[in-house]
């Protein structure tokens, strides 16, 4: 039986390449954590924690028992386990997400499939009282 591995990406410095890309052929079973931006095109089964933007591409799958953690997140693929971001969370039309969303902003495009709760701070329009809500 294969043992789970921990993959850690250090912060990018001068001369380093751009964001980490886990291509469609990559399958991770275990914890993924790192500094910087990460694009997932393959599949992950386990916890995810990145300091930068997490991008889950259309066709990619992330299954986790806990919420994915990121600086911000854009989801185009399938995520189970929810998403918690310090910044914005955006679900594109091709996304399928099951789990709670938490972010400074949450946007869901028409066509996205979402089942869960949304936790975000927002301003209500004046016609609804114009107060800050949660």
C-alpha positions as CSV (number, residue, x, y, z in Angstrom):
1,X,0.0,0.0,0.0
2,X,1.4,3.4,-1.0
3,X,2.0,5.9,1.8
4,X,0.6,9.4,1.6
5,X,3.1,12.1,0.8
6,X,3.2,15.7,1.8
7,X,4.0,18.2,-1.0
8,X,5.2,21.6,0.1
9,X,6.0,24.5,-2.3
10,X,8.1,27.3,-1.0
11,X,7.3,31.0,-1.8
12,X,8.5,32.1,-5.2
13,X,11.6,34.2,-5.4
14,X,13.6,35.9,-8.1
15,X,14.2,33.6,-11.1
16,X,11.5,31.1,-10.0
17,X,8.8,29.8,-12.3
18,X,5.1,30.8,-12.0
19,X,2.4,29.0,-10.1
20,X,2.5,25.3,-9.4
21,X,0.4,23.3,-11.9
22,X,-0.8,19.8,-11.1
23,X,-1.6,18.5,-14.6
24,X,-4.5,16.2,-15.5
25,X,-2.3,13.1,-15.2
26,X,-1.5,13.9,-11.5
27,X,-3.4,12.1,-8.7
28,X,-2.6,13.0,-5.1
29,X,-3.8,11.0,-2.1
30,X,-2.8,12.9,1.0
31,X,-2.2,16.5,2.1
32,X,-1.2,19.3,-0.3
33,X,0.1,22.4,1.3
34,X,2.2,25.3,0.0
35,X,3.0,28.9,-0.5
36,X,2.0,30.7,-3.7
37,X,-0.6,29.9,-6.3
38,X,-1.7,26.3,-7.2
39,X,-3.7,25.1,-10.2
40,X,-5.2,21.6,-10.0
41,X,-6.0,19.9,-13.3
42,X,-5.9,16.3,-12.0
43,X,-7.3,15.0,-8.8
44,X,-6.6,15.3,-5.1
45,X,-8.1,13.2,-2.3
46,X,-7.1,14.9,1.0
47,X,-6.6,18.2,2.7
48,X,-5.5,21.3,0.7
49,X,-4.0,24.4,2.1
50,X,-2.2,27.1,0.0
51,X,-1.4,30.7,0.8
52,X,-2.1,32.0,-2.7
53,X,-4.9,31.4,-5.2
54,X,-6.2,27.9,-5.6
55,X,-7.6,27.2,-9.1
56,X,-9.4,24.0,-9.7
57,X,-9.8,23.6,-13.4
58,X,-12.8,22.2,-15.3
59,X,-12.5,18.4,-15.2
60,X,-10.4,18.4,-12.0
61,X,-11.6,16.8,-8.8
62,X,-10.8,17.6,-5.1
63,X,-12.3,15.5,-2.4
64,X,-11.6,16.4,1.2
65,X,-13.0,15.6,4.6
66,X,-12.4,19.3,5.6
67,X,-12.6,22.7,3.8
68,X,-9.9,23.6,1.3
69,X,-7.9,26.6,2.6
70,X,-6.6,29.2,0.3
71,X,-5.8,32.9,-0.1
72,X,-8.5,33.0,-2.8
73,X,-10.2,30.3,-4.9
74,X,-11.6,29.9,-8.4
75,X,-13.4,26.6,-9.0
76,X,-14.2,25.2,-12.4
77,X,-14.2,21.5,-11.5
78,X,-15.6,19.3,-8.8
79,X,-15.0,20.0,-5.1
80,X,-16.3,18.1,-2.1
81,X,-15.5,19.4,1.4
82,X,-16.1,23.1,1.1
83,X,-13.7,26.1,0.6
84,X,-12.4,28.7,3.1
85,X,-10.5,31.6,1.7
86,X,-9.2,34.9,3.2
87,X,-10.1,36.5,-0.1
88,X,-12.6,35.9,-2.8
89,X,-14.2,32.5,-3.7
90,X,-15.5,32.3,-7.3
91,X,-17.5,29.3,-8.7
92,X,-17.5,29.2,-12.5
93,X,-20.4,27.8,-14.6
94,X,-18.7,24.4,-14.9
95,X,-18.1,24.0,-11.2
96,X,-19.8,21.4,-8.9
97,X,-19.2,22.1,-5.2
98,X,-20.6,20.3,-2.2
99,X,-19.7,22.0,1.1
100,X,-19.7,25.4,2.7
101,X,-18.1,28.5,1.2
102,X,-16.4,31.1,3.2
103,X,-14.6,34.2,1.8
104,X,-14.4,38.0,1.8
105,X,-16.5,37.7,-1.4
106,X,-18.4,34.8,-2.9
107,X,-19.6,34.7,-6.5
108,X,-21.4,31.9,-8.3
109,X,-21.9,31.9,-12.0
110,X,-25.2,30.8,-13.6
111,X,-24.9,27.0,-14.3
112,X,-22.7,26.2,-11.3
113,X,-23.9,23.4,-9.1
114,X,-23.6,24.3,-5.4
115,X,-24.9,22.6,-2.2
116,X,-23.9,24.1,1.1
117,X,-23.9,27.3,3.1
118,X,-22.2,30.6,2.3
119,X,-20.4,32.6,4.9
120,X,-19.4,36.1,3.7
121,X,-19.5,39.7,4.8
122,X,-21.6,41.8,2.4
123,X,-23.4,45.2,2.2
124,X,-27.1,45.0,1.6
125,X,-28.6,47.3,-1.1
126,X,-30.3,50.5,0.2
127,X,-33.7,49.1,-0.6
128,X,-33.1,46.2,1.8
129,X,-31.9,48.4,4.7
130,X,-28.4,49.2,3.5
131,X,-26.7,47.6,6.4
132,X,-23.8,45.3,6.6
133,X,-24.8,41.7,6.8
134,X,-23.3,38.2,7.3
